[in-house]
Amino acid sequence: MHRSSRIVALSLGALLAACGQQEAAQPGGGMPPPAQVTVETVVTQTVPISFEYVGRLEASREVEIRPRVSAIIERRHFEEGAPVKAGALLYKLDGASLAAQVRAAGAELANRQALQAEAKLELDRNRTLAAQGFVSARALDVTQTALAVTEAGVRAAEANLADARINLGYADIRAPLAGVMGRALQVEGALVSPGGPALTTLAQIAPIYARFSIGEDARLALEKQLAEGTLEQGRQRVGLVLADGTRIDASGKLNFSDYKANPQTGAFDMRAEFANADGKLKPGQFVRVIVEGGQLPDAVSVPQPAVQDGPAGKFVYVATPSPAKPGQAGGGDKGMTVALPHPVEVGAWIGGGEPGKGAGRWVIKSGLKPGDKVVVDGMARIFFPGMPVAPSEAGTPTGVAAKAAVPAAPAAAKQ
């Protein structure tokens, strides 16, 4: 019995000795080597931002072409969907009856003028006789009144003739403005009238408008930021991004901001104007309107890959010096660098593309301070919080931020 106990004790002693030799051979208690990561030092700077809204293009002016007289369409003089100049002939109506009305009005005017001439002669004759005492004053007054009646008749006939000539001119229907023709709604041979349907539509697309809206909560947030000084407004520029992601070269300007909210949507209507000299932008297109010119003073931003999603929200890894414990790598009082997670609150998205799809940056509203070294590359090598890392500086963040602020790249601010 005592012999068996001695054998077990000797075996345990040998096992403990072997473990001690293994620990001596692996300093640091078996800790993995520091992960190679890239860091960027946090600095505050003025960050240009832009705001993105969904909009729709519309013609700056759009009119329905309607007849002003009742007549039959003789000929259509335009191509559907083709551009036309102001004053171009669009429709030719049958003007035979209108021309006849002009002749009738002219004949009526000649008749009234003849009656006027006769009344004037009669008045002159009565004046001579009245001076000799052969015509009474009452007879003279009657002839004067008759002349006034004929003069009024002449003026009415002149107005009727002018109206008939105007109506004859309406037989030629011309473009009231330069633009693009719509679909022809009436064909040759159709009888049209002022109270009937429109003949076609004409839209002016140079310039063209982009109509969009901003929610009440977003507008209040912007006004609050401007009042607090956390957002500065510079020279505004407006850009457009088409449905396929193409950003047009031209820039526009805001030309309308409604003073009241839309009762149906609760949003404020806005409108931007673009020259569209080449006519490539068409009414009805859905676009993204990019309003640039704002900037955030003393802002902190980090590259998109640095921001991670966790169960408690978004966070970044910060390379933090930590004193080494006895038995760890670099023992003694020499420190090591570890990656610690810092919860952050993200603000505006700046740079290129959309969040998650471009090489942009997040503005950090809270969670970081100047001097923090944020891990921007190598996060996949960090297996647990507090893991030792070997950081290397990524470069000057100011240069990255300047690249993200190029106006030609679309950006959106999520407020």
VEXGU-339589 format. One record per residue (C-alpha): y, x, z. Coordinates in Angstrom, 1 decimal. Layout:
REM VEXGU-339589
        Y        X        Z
        Y        X        Z
...
REM end
This chain:
REM VEXGU-339589
        Y        X        Z
      0.0      0.0      0.0
      2.4      2.8      0.9
      1.4      4.7     -2.2
      2.3      1.7     -4.5
      5.7      1.4     -2.9
      6.4      5.1     -3.5
      5.5      4.8     -7.2
      7.9      1.8     -7.6
     10.7      3.6     -5.9
     10.2      6.7     -8.0
     10.3      4.5    -11.2
     13.6      2.8    -10.2
     15.1      6.1     -9.4
     14.2      7.5    -12.8
     15.7      4.4    -14.5
     19.0      4.7    -12.7
     19.2      8.3    -13.5
     18.7      7.6    -17.2
     21.5      4.9    -17.1
     23.8      7.4    -15.4
     23.2      9.9    -18.1
     23.9      7.3    -20.8
     27.2      6.3    -19.3
     28.2      9.9    -19.0
     27.4     10.4    -22.7
     29.7      7.4    -23.6
     33.0      7.7    -21.9
     35.0      4.5    -21.6
     32.1      2.2    -20.6
     31.1      1.5    -24.2
     34.5      0.1    -25.4
     34.8     -0.1    -29.2
     37.2      2.3    -30.9
     40.9      1.0    -31.4
     41.3     -1.2    -34.4
     43.6      0.0    -37.1
     46.4     -2.5    -37.6
     49.9     -2.6    -39.2
     52.8     -3.8    -37.1
     56.4     -4.8    -37.8
     59.1     -4.3    -35.2
     61.0     -7.5    -34.4
     64.8     -7.4    -35.1
     67.4    -10.1    -35.2
     69.3    -10.6    -38.5
     71.1    -13.1    -40.6
     68.5    -15.0    -42.6
     69.3    -17.0    -45.7
     67.5    -20.3    -45.8
     67.3    -23.2    -48.2
     66.3    -26.9    -47.9
     63.9    -28.7    -50.2
     63.9    -32.4    -51.1
     61.9    -34.5    -53.5
     64.1    -35.9    -56.2
     64.1    -37.7    -59.5
     66.2    -37.0    -62.6
     68.4    -39.7    -64.1
     70.9    -39.9    -67.0
     74.5    -39.3    -66.0
     75.5    -42.3    -68.1
     73.2    -45.0    -69.5
     74.3    -48.0    -71.5
     72.7    -51.0    -73.2
     73.8    -51.5    -76.8
     74.5    -55.2    -77.3
     76.2    -57.1    -80.2
     79.6    -58.6    -79.7
     79.2    -61.2    -82.5
     76.4    -63.4    -83.7
     75.0    -62.1    -87.0
     71.8    -60.8    -88.7
     70.9    -57.1    -88.5
     71.1    -55.6    -92.0
     70.1    -52.0    -91.2
     69.4    -49.6    -88.4
     71.0    -46.2    -88.8
     69.4    -44.1    -86.0
     66.1    -42.6    -85.1
     64.5    -43.6    -81.9
     64.7    -40.8    -79.3
     67.1    -38.7    -81.4
     70.5    -37.4    -80.2
     73.6    -39.1    -81.6
     77.3    -38.2    -81.4
     79.9    -40.5    -80.0
     81.1    -43.0    -82.7
     77.9    -42.7    -84.8
     76.9    -45.8    -86.6
     73.8    -47.4    -85.0
     73.5    -50.9    -86.5
     75.0    -52.7    -89.5
     75.3    -56.5    -89.1
     75.8    -59.0    -91.9
     79.6    -59.3    -92.1
     79.9    -61.9    -94.9
     80.7    -64.8    -92.6
     83.0    -62.6    -90.6
     84.9    -61.5    -93.7
     85.3    -65.1    -94.6
     86.8    -65.8    -91.2
     89.3    -63.0    -91.9
     90.3    -64.6    -95.2
     90.7    -68.0    -93.6
     92.8    -66.6    -90.8
     95.0    -64.8    -93.4
     95.5    -68.1    -95.3
     96.4    -69.9    -92.1
     98.9    -67.2    -91.3
    100.5    -67.5    -94.8
    100.8    -71.3    -94.3
    102.5    -70.9    -90.9
    104.9    -68.3    -92.4
    105.8    -70.8    -95.2
    106.5    -73.5    -92.6
    108.6    -71.1    -90.7
    110.6    -70.3    -93.7
    111.2    -74.0    -94.5
    112.3    -74.7    -90.9
    114.7    -71.8    -91.1
    116.3    -73.1    -94.3
    116.6    -76.5    -92.7
    118.3    -75.1    -89.7
    120.8    -73.1    -91.8
    121.6    -76.2    -93.8
    122.2    -78.4    -90.7
    124.4    -75.7    -89.2
    126.6    -75.8    -92.2
    126.8    -79.6    -92.2
    127.3    -79.7    -88.5
    130.4    -77.5    -88.9
    131.8    -80.0    -91.4
    131.0    -82.9    -89.1
    128.3    -84.5    -91.3
    125.3    -83.8    -88.9
    125.2    -84.7    -85.3
    124.5    -82.2    -82.5
    121.2    -84.0    -81.8
    120.0    -83.5    -85.4
    120.9    -79.8    -85.1
    118.9    -79.5    -81.9
    115.9    -81.1    -83.6
    115.9    -78.6    -86.4
    116.3    -75.7    -84.0
    113.2    -76.9    -82.1
    111.2    -77.3    -85.3
    111.9    -73.6    -86.2
    110.8    -72.5    -82.7
    107.5    -74.5    -83.2
    106.9    -72.9    -86.6
    107.6    -69.4    -85.1
    105.0    -70.0    -82.4
    102.5    -71.2    -85.0
    103.1    -67.9    -86.9
    102.4    -65.8    -83.8
     99.2    -67.8    -83.1
     98.0    -67.3    -86.7
     98.7    -63.6    -86.5
     96.6    -63.4    -83.3
     93.7    -65.4    -85.0
     93.8    -63.0    -87.9
     93.7    -59.9    -85.6
     90.8    -61.5    -83.8
     88.9    -62.1    -87.0
     89.5    -58.5    -88.1
     88.2    -57.3    -84.8
     85.1    -59.4    -85.1
     84.5    -58.0    -88.6
     84.7    -54.6    -87.1
     82.0    -55.5    -84.7
     79.6    -55.8    -87.6
     79.4    -52.0    -87.4
     77.8    -51.2    -84.0
     78.6    -47.6    -83.0
     77.6    -45.3    -80.2
     80.1    -45.5    -77.3
     79.2    -42.0    -76.1
     77.1    -38.9    -77.1
     73.6    -39.0    -75.9
     69.9    -39.7    -76.8
     68.8    -43.0    -78.3
     66.1    -45.1    -76.7
     63.6    -47.4    -78.3
     64.9    -50.0    -80.9
     64.4    -53.4    -79.3
     65.6    -55.4    -82.4
     64.6    -54.9    -86.0
     66.2    -55.6    -89.4
     66.5    -59.3    -90.2
     66.8    -60.4    -86.5
     69.5    -62.8    -85.6
     71.4    -61.3    -82.6
     74.2    -62.7    -80.4
     76.3    -61.5    -77.4
     74.2    -63.6    -75.0
     70.9    -62.4    -76.4
     68.7    -59.3    -75.5
     70.0    -55.7    -75.9
     69.5    -53.9    -79.2
     68.6    -50.5    -77.7
     69.7    -48.1    -74.9
     71.7    -44.9    -75.1
     71.6    -42.3    -72.3
     73.8    -39.2    -71.8
     71.6    -36.4    -70.4
     74.2    -33.6    -70.6
     75.0    -33.4    -67.8
     72.0    -34.9    -66.0
     71.8    -36.0    -62.4
     69.1    -35.2    -59.8
     69.0    -38.0    -57.2
     67.4    -37.3    -53.8
     67.8    -38.4    -50.2
     67.8    -36.8    -46.7
     66.4    -38.5    -43.7
     68.6    -39.6    -40.9
     66.7    -37.4    -38.4
     67.0    -34.3    -40.7
     70.7    -35.0    -41.2
     71.4    -35.3    -37.5
     69.4    -32.0    -36.9
     71.5    -30.2    -39.5
     74.8    -31.5    -38.1
     73.7    -30.4    -34.6
     72.8    -26.9    -35.7
     76.1    -26.6    -37.5
     78.0    -27.7    -34.4
     76.0    -25.3    -32.2
     76.5    -22.4    -34.6
     72.7    -21.8    -35.0
     73.2    -22.7    -38.7
     76.0    -21.4    -40.9
     77.0    -23.0    -44.2
     78.0    -20.8    -47.0
     78.6    -21.4    -50.7
     76.1    -24.1    -51.8
     73.9    -23.6    -54.8
     71.4    -26.2    -56.0
     68.2    -25.4    -57.9
     65.4    -27.4    -59.5
     61.7    -26.9    -59.5
     59.7    -28.9    -62.0
     56.3    -30.6    -61.4
     54.4    -27.6    -62.6
     56.2    -25.3    -60.2
     58.6    -23.8    -62.8
     62.1    -23.2    -61.5
     64.8    -23.7    -64.1
     67.4    -20.9    -64.6
     70.5    -23.1    -64.3
     72.0    -24.0    -61.0
     73.8    -27.2    -60.2
     76.2    -28.6    -57.7
     76.3    -31.5    -55.3
     78.6    -34.2    -56.6
     77.8    -37.2    -54.4
     76.8    -37.8    -50.7
     76.6    -41.3    -49.5
     78.6    -42.2    -46.4
     76.0    -44.8    -45.3
     72.2    -44.8    -44.9
     70.1    -46.8    -47.2
     69.1    -50.0    -45.3
     65.6    -50.0    -46.9
     64.7    -46.3    -46.3
     67.1    -45.2    -43.5
     67.9    -42.1    -45.6
     71.2    -40.9    -47.0
     71.4    -40.8    -50.8
     72.5    -37.5    -52.4
     73.1    -36.4    -56.0
     73.3    -33.1    -57.8
     74.6    -32.4    -61.3
     73.1    -30.0    -63.8
     74.7    -29.1    -67.2
     71.4    -29.5    -69.2
     73.0    -28.3    -72.4
     69.7    -27.7    -74.0
     68.4    -31.2    -73.1
     65.1    -29.9    -71.7
     65.5    -32.0    -68.5
     64.6    -35.6    -69.1
     65.5    -38.7    -67.0
     62.6    -40.0    -64.9
     61.1    -36.6    -64.1
     60.1    -35.9    -60.5
     61.5    -32.6    -59.3
     62.0    -30.6    -56.1
     65.7    -30.1    -55.3
     66.5    -26.8    -53.6
     69.8    -26.6    -51.7
     70.7    -23.0    -50.9
     73.6    -21.4    -49.2
     72.7    -21.9    -45.5
     72.0    -19.0    -43.2
     70.6    -18.5    -39.7
     72.5    -15.9    -37.7
     70.6    -13.7    -35.2
     67.3    -15.0    -36.4
     63.8    -13.6    -35.9
     61.3    -13.8    -38.8
     57.8    -12.5    -39.3
     55.6    -12.4    -42.4
     53.4    -15.4    -43.0
     50.0    -13.6    -42.3
     51.2    -12.7    -38.8
     51.2    -16.3    -37.7
     47.8    -17.5    -36.6
     46.6    -21.0    -35.7
     44.8    -21.4    -32.3
     43.6    -24.3    -30.2
     46.9    -24.4    -28.3
     49.1    -24.0    -31.4
     50.5    -21.1    -33.4
     50.6    -17.5    -32.1
     51.0    -13.9    -33.1
     49.4    -10.7    -31.9
     51.9     -8.2    -30.3
     50.9     -4.6    -29.9
     51.7     -3.9    -26.3
     51.3     -0.7    -24.3
     48.9     -1.0    -21.4
     47.9      1.5    -18.7
     44.4      2.8    -19.1
     41.9      2.1    -16.3
     39.7      4.9    -14.9
     36.7      5.4    -17.1
     38.4      3.9    -20.2
     39.3      5.8    -23.4
     42.2      8.2    -22.8
     41.5      8.1    -19.0
     43.8      9.3    -16.4
     47.3      7.9    -16.4
     47.6      8.0    -20.2
     48.2      4.4    -21.6
     46.7      2.6    -24.5
     48.0     -0.1    -26.9
     46.3     -3.5    -26.9
     46.8     -6.7    -29.0
     48.0     -9.6    -26.9
     48.5    -13.1    -28.3
     52.0    -14.6    -27.9
     52.5    -18.4    -28.5
     55.4    -19.0    -30.9
     57.3    -21.9    -32.3
     58.0    -21.6    -36.0
     61.1    -22.9    -37.7
     62.3    -22.5    -41.2
     60.1    -21.2    -44.0
     61.8    -18.5    -46.1
     60.7    -16.5    -49.1
     58.6    -17.5    -52.0
     56.3    -20.5    -52.7
     55.0    -22.9    -50.1
     53.7    -22.1    -46.6
     50.2    -20.8    -47.0
     50.6    -20.0    -50.7
     53.2    -17.4    -51.0
     54.4    -14.1    -49.6
     57.1    -15.7    -47.5
     58.1    -15.5    -43.9
     58.4    -17.8    -40.9
     61.5    -18.0    -38.8
     60.4    -17.8    -35.2
     62.4    -20.1    -32.9
     60.9    -19.0    -29.7
     58.1    -16.7    -28.4
     59.3    -13.3    -29.6
     62.2    -10.9    -28.7
     63.7     -7.9    -30.4
     61.6     -4.8    -30.1
     58.2     -6.6    -30.1
     55.7     -5.0    -32.4
     54.0     -7.9    -34.3
     50.7     -7.3    -35.9
     51.2     -8.2    -39.6
     47.9     -6.7    -41.1
     44.5     -6.1    -39.6
     44.2     -9.3    -37.5
     40.6     -9.7    -38.6
     39.7     -6.5    -36.7
     41.0     -7.9    -33.4
     37.9     -9.6    -31.9
     39.3    -10.6    -28.5
     42.7    -10.7    -26.8
     43.6     -7.4    -25.2
     41.5     -5.4    -27.6
     42.7     -1.8    -28.1
     44.5     -1.2    -31.4
     45.9      1.8    -33.2
     49.2      0.5    -34.7
     51.1      1.9    -37.7
     54.6      0.8    -38.7
     54.9     -1.4    -41.8
     58.4     -0.4    -42.7
     61.9     -1.7    -42.3
     61.9     -5.5    -41.8
     65.4     -5.8    -43.2
     64.2     -4.9    -46.7
     61.5     -7.5    -46.5
     63.9    -10.1    -45.4
     66.3     -9.2    -48.2
     63.5     -9.6    -50.7
     62.7    -13.0    -49.3
     66.3    -14.1    -49.6
     66.5    -13.7    -53.4
     68.0    -17.0    -54.6
     65.7    -17.3    -57.7
     62.7    -17.9    -55.4
     62.2    -21.5    -54.2
     62.1    -22.0    -50.5
     62.0    -24.8    -48.0
     63.2    -25.2    -44.5
     61.0    -27.3    -42.2
     63.3    -28.5    -39.5
REM end
